[in-house]
Amino acid sequence: MLSACTTVPQAPVAPVSAAPTIPPGMQFLYGSGEAAALDHQAYNVLVDAVRRRIASEKADPKAMSDRTSAVLQPGATLDQPATIPCGDRPRAVVFDVDETLLLNLGFEYDDARHPGRPYDAALWQQWEQAGVDRVEAVPGAIAAVNELRAMGVTVVFNTNRSAATASFTEQAIGHAGLGTAKHGETLWLKGDLGSGSGKDTRRQAIAARYCVVAMGGDQLGDFSDLFTGTPQQRRAVASSPPIHGMWGRFWFVMPNPVYGTALKGGIDDVFPADKRWTPTNSGEK
């Protein structure tokens, strides 16, 4: 029997691990109603634009003025963004996949738990294969692709997921409720028609088969490989007279503050020198 003064050894108390701090971009994209509203807004506008175009073509099937593609011609520039004529090819809409149609919740959960971890291509390829059932559709995406297909429009996926994991991407798209994707027909991947991440060659091959009436993506490169340069240069050309009329008519952007080409630039790139302000009592000079 233990005496009253006997000290009973206490089991060590495991430290309580703090929940990881979620980056604001992830909070917005994966958790906010505002991001969901923007996605629905973009998809509603896209579907309405396609519906209006189809109605216009039915009303005047001989008119060729509206029979142009959303895909730029080879040799086009952003100053002169000539698009590929459609002819009589069947209609299609081309979408990027990741953070356009699919939310990579499993991968981004793991990324949130490892702040500061650099992008690892091998880790992403592992995710492409293992994360088939850890994705979900972007808000509004399922309704949009279903409406497009009901109008007789083919949905084509053009993504920089790897051609080596094509079958897993097909499964992920199906698992998310976005319908069937078939590699080489309605699914185009990095490694098809070249090894680079640029999508223009694939877009032009798709436009040779279809009249691409709209494209959706979350990066400027989902619309043309010509969007290059500094953040200020990219922003300026996206707002330039030859290009700004494409948005909401042929090109439709989904929000993505988590990763990609939009997340670049230091303070001098983002804030013009003539627009800066410092409070008088800040002590700064």
C-alpha positions in Angstrom: 0.0 0.0 0.0 1.2 3.5 -0.8 1.6 5.9 2.1 0.0 9.3 2.0 3.3 11.0 1.2 4.2 8.6 -1.7 4.6 10.4 -5.0 2.9 8.6 -7.9 4.8 9.0 -11.1 2.8 10.9 -13.7 2.7 9.8 -17.3 4.2 12.5 -19.5 1.6 14.8 -21.1 1.9 14.9 -24.8 2.3 18.4 -26.1 -0.8 19.8 -27.8 0.1 20.6 -31.4 -1.4 23.8 -32.6 -3.5 23.6 -35.7 -1.6 24.9 -38.7 -2.3 28.5 -39.8 -4.2 28.5 -43.0 -2.8 30.9 -45.6 -5.4 33.6 -46.5 -5.5 32.5 -50.1 -6.6 29.0 -49.1 -9.1 30.4 -46.6 -10.6 32.3 -49.5 -10.5 29.8 -52.3 -11.4 26.6 -50.4 -13.5 27.9 -47.5 -15.3 31.2 -48.4 -18.7 31.9 -49.7 -17.2 34.8 -51.6 -15.0 32.4 -53.7 -18.0 30.1 -54.3 -20.0 33.1 -55.5 -17.3 34.2 -57.9 -17.1 30.7 -59.3 -20.9 30.5 -59.8 -20.8 34.0 -61.4 -18.1 33.0 -63.9 -19.9 29.8 -64.8 -23.3 31.5 -65.2 -21.8 34.1 -67.5 -20.0 31.4 -69.5 -23.1 29.3 -70.0 -25.2 32.3 -70.9 -22.6 33.5 -73.5 -22.6 30.1 -75.1 -26.4 29.9 -75.1 -26.6 33.4 -76.8 -24.2 32.3 -79.4 -26.0 29.2 -80.2 -29.3 31.1 -80.4 -27.7 33.6 -82.8 -26.4 30.9 -85.0 -29.8 29.2 -85.2 -31.5 32.5 -86.0 -29.1 33.2 -88.9 -27.1 30.1 -89.7 -25.5 31.6 -92.9 -24.0 34.5 -91.0 -20.3 34.0 -90.5 -19.5 37.1 -88.4 -19.9 35.2 -85.1 -18.3 32.0 -86.3 -14.9 32.6 -84.7 -13.1 30.5 -82.2 -11.9 31.5 -78.7 -8.5 30.2 -79.7 -5.8 32.5 -81.1 -4.3 31.7 -84.5 -0.7 30.5 -84.8 1.4 33.7 -85.2 -1.2 35.9 -83.6 -0.1 38.5 -81.1 -1.8 40.1 -78.1 -1.7 43.4 -80.0 -3.5 41.6 -82.9 -5.3 38.6 -81.4 -6.7 37.0 -84.5 -8.7 33.9 -83.7 -9.1 30.6 -85.6 -12.2 30.6 -87.9 -14.7 27.9 -87.0 -16.0 26.7 -90.3 -18.6 23.9 -89.7 -16.8 22.2 -86.9 -18.9 21.1 -83.9 -18.9 23.4 -80.9 -16.8 22.8 -77.8 -15.8 24.6 -74.6 -12.2 24.1 -73.4 -11.5 24.1 -69.6 -8.4 23.9 -67.5 -8.8 21.4 -64.7 -7.0 22.2 -61.4 -8.7 25.0 -59.5 -10.9 25.6 -62.6 -13.1 22.5 -62.5 -11.4 20.6 -59.7 -10.5 21.7 -56.2 -7.4 19.8 -55.0 -8.5 19.7 -51.4 -6.4 16.8 -50.3 -3.2 18.2 -51.7 -3.8 21.7 -50.4 -4.6 20.3 -47.0 -1.2 18.6 -46.9 0.4 21.8 -48.2 -1.2 23.9 -45.5 0.4 21.6 -42.9 3.8 22.2 -44.4 4.1 26.0 -44.7 7.0 27.2 -46.8 7.5 23.9 -48.6 8.5 24.5 -52.2 6.7 23.0 -55.1 7.8 19.4 -55.7 6.9 17.9 -59.1 7.3 14.4 -57.8 4.9 15.1 -54.9 2.4 16.5 -57.3 2.6 13.5 -59.6 2.1 11.3 -56.5 -1.0 13.3 -55.8 -2.3 12.9 -59.3 -2.3 9.2 -58.8 -3.4 8.9 -55.1 -5.8 11.9 -54.8 -8.5 10.7 -57.2 -11.1 10.6 -54.4 -9.8 13.7 -52.5 -11.0 16.3 -55.0 -14.3 18.0 -55.5 -15.8 20.1 -58.2 -15.5 23.9 -58.2 -18.8 25.4 -57.2 -21.0 25.8 -60.3 -18.8 23.5 -62.5 -21.1 20.5 -62.5 -24.1 22.5 -63.5 -22.2 24.3 -66.2 -20.7 21.2 -67.9 -24.1 19.5 -67.8 -25.9 22.6 -69.3 -23.2 22.8 -72.1 -23.6 19.1 -72.9 -27.4 19.5 -73.0 -26.9 22.2 -75.6 -24.8 19.8 -77.8 -21.5 21.4 -76.8 -18.5 19.1 -76.2 -16.6 19.7 -73.0 -12.8 19.4 -73.5 -10.2 19.4 -70.7 -6.8 20.9 -71.3 -4.6 20.6 -68.3 -0.9 20.4 -67.3 -1.4 17.2 -65.4 0.9 14.6 -66.8 0.1 12.4 -69.7 1.8 9.6 -67.7 -1.0 9.7 -65.2 -3.9 10.2 -67.7 -6.1 7.4 -66.3 -6.0 8.8 -62.8 -7.0 12.3 -64.1 -9.9 10.7 -66.0 -10.9 9.0 -62.7 -10.6 12.3 -60.7 -12.8 14.2 -63.2 -15.4 11.4 -63.1 -15.3 11.1 -59.3 -16.0 14.9 -59.0 -19.2 14.5 -61.0 -17.9 16.3 -64.1 -18.6 13.4 -66.5 -16.4 11.4 -68.8 -13.0 12.5 -70.0 -11.0 10.4 -72.5 -7.3 11.0 -73.1 -6.6 12.1 -76.7 -10.2 13.0 -77.3 -11.7 15.2 -74.6 -8.7 15.2 -72.3 -5.4 16.8 -73.3 -2.4 16.7 -71.0 1.2 17.9 -70.5 3.3 15.6 -72.7 0.7 15.6 -75.5 2.2 17.2 -78.7 5.4 18.2 -76.8 6.9 18.2 -73.4 6.4 21.8 -72.3 3.8 23.3 -70.1 2.6 25.7 -72.7 -0.9 25.0 -74.0 -1.1 26.7 -77.3 -0.1 23.7 -79.4 -2.8 21.6 -77.7 -5.4 24.4 -78.0 -4.7 24.7 -81.7 -5.1 20.9 -82.1 -8.4 21.1 -80.3 -9.5 24.0 -82.5 -8.7 21.9 -85.6 -11.4 19.5 -84.4 -13.9 21.8 -82.8 -15.3 25.3 -82.9 -14.1 26.4 -79.5 -16.8 28.9 -78.4 -15.4 29.6 -75.0 -12.5 28.7 -72.7 -12.3 28.7 -68.9 -9.2 28.8 -66.6 -7.6 30.2 -63.5 -4.3 31.4 -65.1 -3.7 33.7 -68.1 -1.8 30.8 -69.7 -5.1 28.9 -69.9 -6.0 31.3 -72.7 -2.7 32.0 -74.5 0.9 31.3 -73.9 1.6 34.9 -75.0 0.9 36.3 -71.6 4.4 36.8 -70.4 6.6 39.4 -68.8 6.5 41.2 -65.5 3.4 41.4 -63.4 2.8 45.0 -64.5 3.2 44.0 -68.2 0.8 41.1 -67.8 -1.8 43.3 -66.1 -1.5 45.9 -68.7 -1.9 43.6 -71.6 -4.9 41.8 -70.0 -6.6 45.2 -69.8 -5.5 46.4 -73.3 -8.1 47.3 -75.9 -7.4 44.3 -78.2 -7.8 41.9 -75.2 -10.2 43.2 -72.6 -13.2 42.5 -74.8 -12.4 38.7 -74.7 -13.1 38.4 -71.0 -16.7 37.4 -70.3 -17.3 36.8 -74.0 -14.8 34.1 -75.0 -12.5 33.8 -72.0 -13.7 33.2 -68.5 -11.5 33.3 -65.4 -12.0 31.5 -62.1 -10.4 32.8 -58.9 -7.1 31.3 -57.6 -5.1 33.2 -55.0 -3.3 30.0 -53.9 -0.7 29.3 -56.6 0.2 30.1 -60.1 1.5 32.9 -62.3 -0.7 35.5 -60.6 1.3 35.3 -57.4 4.4 37.1 -58.5 5.9 40.6 -57.9 7.5 42.6 -55.2 6.3 45.8 -53.7 7.7 47.8 -56.7 5.8 45.5 -59.1 2.5 45.8 -57.3 2.3 49.4 -56.1 3.0 52.2 -58.7 5.5 54.8 -57.4 3.1 57.7 -58.0 0.3 56.0 -56.0 2.1 55.3 -52.7 1.1 56.9 -49.4 2.7 57.0 -46.0 1.0 58.4 -42.9 2.7 61.6 -41.6 3.1 60.1 -38.1 4.7 56.8 -39.3 8.2 58.0 -38.8 9.1 56.7 -42.3 10.9 58.9 -44.8 
